[in-house]
C-alpha cells in the first residue's frame, strides 16, 4: 500500500532476522554484533522507519547531560553567555518528554577556572551523567579531564571554542574566520582603506578570539590597498580597556575604524569612542546583539554588528548530544559552524526579538 509505514516485522523480514534482533538493533540493546546492528539500522532507514523516541525514552533510565559553561550573571558574561544559557533552556524544555535532564554546572569567574570545575564534575558526578556540553580552553588539565570522561564513555560536545586534539564528539561554534573577514570587508567599504584599523579582541589563547583576528588580517592581506592594523588583546577588566582606548584614540587621529571581536569588549569600545570625542570620525563594528549594542547601533556609535547567534550555540550543542545519545546519530561533521550575520540599522527590527526571545530553531 502506498505510504504504508514500515513495521518491525517488515524490517525483520527484509533483514531475515527475528523481531527480537530488530528490537535490539533499533534500541541499542546488547546481544547482537555491531555488524548486524548496522545492517539492520541501514535497512530500517531505507524503509523509512522512525523509532518512537518518546516511548523508548520512557523505558530507559534517566539520561543526564552536564552543562559546564560560564554563568551569565557575572559581570560582562551577561552579554554573550546569557543567550547561550537561553538556548540550553529552550532545548531542555523541548527534551522534557524524552526522559532527559540537563544538570546546571555553571560557574563564575574567568575561563581559566574551567578545568577546576570539570574536575569537580568528574569526581562527583561522572557515574550519573551520560554526556557533557562545555567550552574548550588551551590547558593541559582541561584536555586531561576530557580524556577521563571519554574513558568513562561520557561523550563531550564543545561549544563556542574548539580544541580538536581533545577527545570530543564534535564542536558547535561560530564561523569565526568569516566573522573577522566580514568585519574587515565592512571597514574597508566604510573607510576606503584610509587610516588605521584597530582590532580589539579577548584572550589570544581562546580560539574564537584568535580566529576572529586572523580572519580580519587575512582579508586585508589579500586586499590591494591595505590598512595598518593595531591589535589589542584584552584579558583584563572592561574598565582597564576603556581607559587604554580613550588614551589611544585621543593620541592617534589616524585610527579610522575599530572592530570589537567580542560582545564583552563592545560596550567599553563604544564608551571610549564617545568620551574621546571621536563619534562620527571612527567607524565601529561591534559583536553580538544585546540591549547595549542595539542602542549604540541606533545612535550611530556602531555602524554594524557581527551577530554570531549564541542562542543557537547553546541549543545545537545540547541537541547534537541528544541526537547521539538517544537517536544514535553521529554529528554530520567534526565541526558544526554557525554562520555569522551582519546587523545594520535597516535590518535590526528583524533581529530585535532575539534580545529577549527564547524561541528554538528546530524541533526534536
N, C-alpha and C positions, 0 to 999 in steps of 0.2 A: 504494500500500500504506500502511496506517495506520502512523504513527510512522516512516515511512521518512525517513532523514536526507538532507537536500539535498546535492547534489554540485556541484562547479564546473561540470559540464556542464549541470545543471539551471538554475543561475544564468545561465549564458551563453545558454541557450535563452530564458529569461524576459526577459533584457535585450536579446536579439537582437544579441549581440556575440560575439567569438571567445573561446576559452578563455584565450588569451594576455592579452586585455584584462581578463578577470575576475581573473586571477592578479595583474596589475599593480595593480589596484584594491585587492584584499584585502591585498596585502603591501606596499602603499605604494611601488611601483616607479615609476620615471619612464616617460614615453612616452604618457601619456593626459592628457586635460584634467581639471581639478578637478571640473567639472560631471559628466563621465562617471563619475569615481571615486565621487562622492557618490551618484549614481543607482544604481550597482552595489552600494555598501555598503548602501543602503536596501533594495534587493531581497534581498540576502543576509540582512539582519536579519529582514525579513518572512518569509523562508523558513526561518528558524531555523538558518541555517548558522553554525557555530562554527569559527573558524580554529584550526588546530593550532599553538598558540603555541610549544610545545616544538620542533616540527620547524622552524618558520620561524626560531626563535631560533638554532638550530644553523647555519643557512645565512648568517646575517648576522654582521657583526663584533661584537666585544665592546662592550656598552654600559657606560659608566662614569658613575656618579652621584656627585657631590661632596656630602659631608655636612659642612657647616661649622657646628658647634654647640659651645657651651662644654663642656669636658670635665667629667666627674662626679667627678674625683679632686682638684679644687682647692677645699678647704675646704667651705663651705656648699653648693656646687653639687651635692654628692652627694645632697642631699635631694630635688631636683627633676630635674636633668638625668640622674641615674643611670637613671631609668625611661624617659626619652626615648631614651637610648642602647640600653637593653634592647629597646625597640620597634623601633629600627632593626635591631638584630642579629637579632631574630625575623623581620623581613621579609627580611633578607639570606639567612638560612638557607632560607626558602621560595623565594626567587628564584634560587637557585643553578643550577637546571636551565634557566633562561631566558637563559643567557649574559650575565648582568648582574653587574657588580662595583660595590660601594659603596666609594668612596675616603674614608678617615677623615681629615678635616682639622680635628679637634677642637683647641680652643685653650684656654689658661688665662687667668685674669685677667678684668677686667670686660667687659661687653658693648661698651663704648666701643672696645675693641680689634678688634671685628668688621670694620669697613671695611678695616683694615690686612691682615687675614687674607684677606678677599675679593680684595684687590688681588694678594696673593701667588698665590692660586689662579688668578686671571685671567691674570697674567703668565706663570705657569709650567705651567699645565695646561689652559688653555681649549681648545686644539686636540684634546685627548684626551677631554674629558668631554662627555656628551650631556645632562646635566641637573644641577640644583643644588637641594639642600634646605638651608635656613638660617632664621635668625630675622630679624626686621626691627627696625631702630633708626632713630630720628629723627636722621639725619646726612646732609648733602649728599653726602659721599663714598660712603656706602652706596648711596644712590639712583643715583649716577653709575655705580658698578660693576655694579649690577643691570641698568642700561640697556646697558652694554657687553656683558654676557653675552647680553642679548636680541638685540642687533645681530648677534651671532655665532650666533644660532639655538640658544642654550642656555637652555631654559625653567627658571624658578625656582619652587619651591613654598616658601612661608613656613610655618613652624610657630610656635606659641606666641603671637607678636605679629605685627601686620599693619602695612603701610604701603600703602594702596590706590593711592596715586599712583605707586608704583613699578611697573615693568613685570614683574609676576609672573603666573604661571599662575593661582594661587589661594592661599588661606591656610587652613591647618587649625589651629584654635585652640579653646580652651575658651570657653564662653559666659560671659564674664567679668561682664557686666552681671547675668546671672542668679545667678552665684556671690555677688556682693555683695548682691543682693536677698535671696537665701536666708539669708545670714548675718544680715542685718538683721531678717528675719522671726523667726528663731530667738531673737535677742537680745530682740526685742520681747515674745515669749512668755515668755522666761525671767525678764525684769525687770519686766514690766507697764509698760514705758516709764518706769521710775523711775531717776533718776540720770543720769549721763553715759556716753556710749559712746565708746570710744577705738578708732580705726581705724589700724592700723599697716601701711603699705604699703612698697613699694620705691622705685623711681625714677619720678617723675611723668612723665618723658619716654618711659617704656616703656608702650605702650598697654594691655597686660594688667593692669598695676598700676593705672593711672589708671582704667580701666573698672570694675575691682572696687570702687574707692572711689565712683565715680559711681553704680553700682548700689545700693550701700549708702545713699548720700544720697537717691537717688530714692525708695527705699522709705519712708523717714521723711518725705520731703516730702509724700507722699500720705496719711500716717497722721494720724488725728485727734489723737492725743497724740504729740507729737514729743519725742525725746530730744536733748539738746545733744550735738553730735558734735565730738570733738577728733581732728584728723588729724596723723599723723606719717609723713613720707616719709623712710625710712632709706636713704641711699645710702652710708653708711659701714659699718664692720665691725660684726658682731653684738655684740661686747663693748661698743662705744660705745652701742648701742641698749639693751643690758641696764642699764647704769648710768643712762641717761636715764630709763628706765621705772621703775626702783626708786625714784628720787627723786620722780618724778611720782606714783606710786601711794601713796607714804608721805605726800605733801603734800596730796593731793586725795582725801578719803574719799568724795566723791560719784561717783567713777568706779565704775560697777557692771557694766560689760561691756567686753570687748576683742574685736575681730576682727583677726586677723593675716591679711592678704591673700595672703601668700607663704609658701611652705614654709621659705625661708631665715630668716624672722623668727619663725617659730613657736617654735623651741626657746628663744631668748632671752626671748620674751614669757612663756613658761611658767616659766622660771627666775626672772624678775623678780617674777612673781606669788607664787611660793613664798617668795623671800627677802624680799619686802616684807611678808610675813605676811598676804597678802590671799586666800589659798586659802579657798574657801567663801563669800567675800563678793563675788567677782567671777566673772561667767560669761564663759568664754573659748571662742571659736571659732577653731580653727586651720585651716591649709591643707595638704592632701595627706597621703598615708598613707605613713609610713616608720617605722622601729623606734622612734624617739624620740617621735613623735606618738602612736603606738599606746600606749606606756607611759603617757604623760600622760593619754590618754583613760581608760585602765583605772584610773588612780589619782585620777580626778576633778579633775585640774587643768584639763583640757579637758572641755567639756561636749559638743562636737561637732566634726567635721572636715568641711570642704568639700573633697571629693575631685575633682580635675579630670582625673584619668586621664592623666598624662603619657606612660605607655607607649603609649597609643593615638595620641597626637600624633605620636610618632616613627614608629610603624608606618604610620599612614594617610598621613603626609606622603610617605614613600617609596612606598607603594602607589599613591597618586594620580599620582605622577610616572611610575611604571611603567605604569599604565593608559594614560597619554598617549603615552609613547614606544613601547610595544610593541603596545598594542591600538588606538591611535588614538582613545582615548576621552577627550573633554574632561571636566573635573570637572563634577559635577552642579550646582555652584553656585560663585559667585565666592568665597564663604566657606563652609567646611565646619566647622560648630560641633560640639564635643563637649559634651554636657550634663553639668554637674556633679552629684555625688551627695552627699547628706548621710549621713555615717557617725556612728552613735551606738554606745554600748556594746552595745546589743541586736542590731545587725546587723553589728558588727565581724567576727565569725567568718566571715561570707560573703566579706569583702574581705581578710582577713589574708593569704591566699595571694598577693595581688598584691605583697606586700612582697618576696617572693623569686621569684615565678613569672616565667617568660619566655614564657608562652603567648601566641600571636597571637589576634586576634579574628575574623579571616576568612581563608579560604584564597584563593589566587590562582585 
